[in-house]
């Protein structure tokens, strides 16, 4: 982690440091006696070691919540307690979450209240195209709904764009880089509705042509080059 932060310092980048977690299903484990205390001890140790880096921008809480219309009671019981602790460590550090279940979010006042109660600065909803829960044609309606909800809230709306696809069965086969055509569609549709686009990246989805630590299939180099040529250059111009 110190190497990452040092490189980010040198390049003027900002880093969200992971604030957890252990246990896979947040709702099932949030009532475990040691669950919150473990996260507190972890973040106190990380903050003591790394907060002096200029690139230490804030925290990413990786306890991904599946939204079934609304955030679960377990998630709402746990997350505000953790964010209060993180604010006590440093009131200026930003906090990010990236939930899934994006297509199922209910457009209600209750959901707006939940957003405001979490104590986070940014919510980057997973677009779920890579995991085949959503298709590209549905993204406009989904993120338009999120945009309306967040306009009523105090929390910034971001997106977590999946740039992968599965070779076979979802979650049970290798990840492959998606086509640049699909990724461009995702970005073009979502961008008007959100403040920032994040890339849901995994090792072995993009590779520099000259990398000495190649991971994945040859198409990973093609995606890197296509992304640089067709998207990064478009943004720059």
Buried (B, 14 or more C-beta within 10 A) or exposed (E): EEEBBEEBBEEEEEBBBBBBBEBEEBBEBBEEEEBBEBBBEBBBEBBEBBEEBEBBBBBBBBBBBBBEEBBBEBBBBBBBBBBEBBBEBEEEBBBBBBBBBBBBBEEEEEBBEBBEBBBBBBBBBBBBBBBEBBEBEBBBEBBBBBBEBBEEBEBBBBBBBBBBBBEEEEEEEEBBBBBBEBBBBBBEBBBEBBEEBBBBEBEBBBBEEEEEEBEBBEBBBBBBBBBEEEBEEEEEE
